[in-house]
Amino acid sequence: MDKIAVLIPCYNEAITIGKVINDFKSVLPEAIIYVYDNNSTDGTDKIAEKSGGGVIVRHEYRQGKGNVVRSMFRQIDAECYLMVDGDDTYEADNAREMCDLILQHKADMVIGDRLSSTYFTENKRPFHNCGNRLVRFLINIIFDGSVKDIMTGYRAFSRPFVKSFPILSKGFEIETEMTIHSLDKNFLLKEIVVGYRDRREGSISKLNTVKDGIKVLKTIITLFRDYKPMLFFGLIGTIFEVFAVVFFVPIFITYFETGLVPKFPTLIVLSAVCVAGFLMYVCGIICEVIVKKHRQLFEVLMSQNGLF
């Protein structure tokens, strides 16, 4: 088992991968650096292979960062995992502090917070800035968190977190999924402010603002449903019930004044909406019981496997 494993997922980062490897070698000389190449066509893997000792290059042929992280977490055994992107946007200076928090058992996941430092001045894509703020707001509201940077790619993990994390995402939604999993399973989180710089000239971002933004929002909604079913279905049920009551009141007033029901079709539809709202509450209760039992089973299995 490695003491510290530096994980670098890469897709066409030939311009920067050499510098990233050297930077983290100098800060963490005892670490094993794993470069996972995700079908690069610019020779990223060849450059990484020439970086000397302490660097292991592997390939993940299923496209998408989530697939890469899944393979990393399954294949590598370490006491501390440090994950960083291969685009040289994160400074290596904070790596030692992040790893020490994990090794000293002061955190299960350390988040490198870009948004509190230079991100909004360095990043020239305004929609990315808005998207980061929106995702942060939604997750902190829904999951009762206080995380400042949800989508950072610079993180350190403990072995219990890595080996208990069920990865479902295939792409860049993986960071959002990590954060939600840690909040739901009550892992110990720490955030430290890290330096951030925009991509070097010639280095192209793989993120599509609209496409990947929609995927992230879809992931949040899906995990909201899966992790907080009572709240999720309860909100839908409340909307249905409020809708039914608002349109039922005029019918009831007319009936009270005249003894007649002038809008039978409307009354029938409202009755169906009211029943649907009630069923949403029932679904929420049933799913909430299942989720609670899953959390209990998670704690038992983690203890039995010696991860806690």
Secondary structure, 3 states (H helix, E strand, C coil): CEEEEEEEEECCCCCCHHHHHHHHHHHCCCCEEEEEECCCCCCHHHHHHCCCCCEEEEECCCCCHHHHHHHHHHHCCEEEEEECCCCCCECHHHHHHHHHHHHCCCCCEEEEECCCCCHHHHCCCHHHHHHHHHHHHHHHHHCCCCCCCCCCCCEEEEHHHHHHCCCCCCCCCHHHHHHHHHHHCCCCEEEEECCECCCCCCCCCCCCHHHHHHHHHHHHHHHHHHHCHHHHHHHHHHHHHHHHHHHHHHHHHHHHHHCCCCCHHHHHHHHHHHHHHHHHHHHHHHHHHHHHHHHHHHHHHHHHCCCC
